[in-house]
Amino acid sequence: HGSRWFFAWHRAYVFHFEGILRKASGDPNLTLPYWDWTNNRSLPSSFRQPTVGGVANPLFHAKRSSAMNAGGLLPTSVVVTDRANVLDEISYASFNGNFDDSPHGSIHVLVGGSTGDMRSVPLAALDPIFYLHHCNVDRNWDIWLNMGGGRQNPTDASFLDKRYSLPDENGTTVT
């Protein structure tokens, strides 16, 4: 957060998390969906139900805004207006920095509520919606790049050669 590697780090994080899920599930084709909060401003219903068939729902997270868990809507000022404004940015630095703030960061705060996990960087990944939110963040990066008009990722070595250390599907830290 707050760096030029915002998009790239989260892409690597989700990539390795998907590998962990593939191994755990035994499904080599498993991929995470994205939560398109522009078109679906409430949390997906499967994330709002505390139980399913009388069994605790692992997608429900009590440490989230009660309004969001009740089907509340994210404001259009964040998911439509802020998103449209940042997609209009031509420079990567402006797009990256502004998207990190809002819609990305605003959605974290709105979903987390006043004390929820999503509003805290060290705790956000404890909420299962975190992953679908970041899949959509990654999708928006791709949308921005494909809009053309001079939009491009940085090409300098400090951006391209940045290294991240993350766990892989075997629990080994890879760089």
Salt bridges, closest charged atoms under 4 A:
GLU18 OE1 - ARG22 NH2 3.61
ASP36 OD1 - ARG139 NH2 3.29
ASP100 OD1 - HIS104 ND1 3.31
ASP117 OD2 - HIS61 NE2 2.68
ASP127 OD1 - ARG64 NH2 2.53
ASP138 OD1 - ARG11 NE 2.53
ASP156 OD1 - ARG4 NH2 2.70
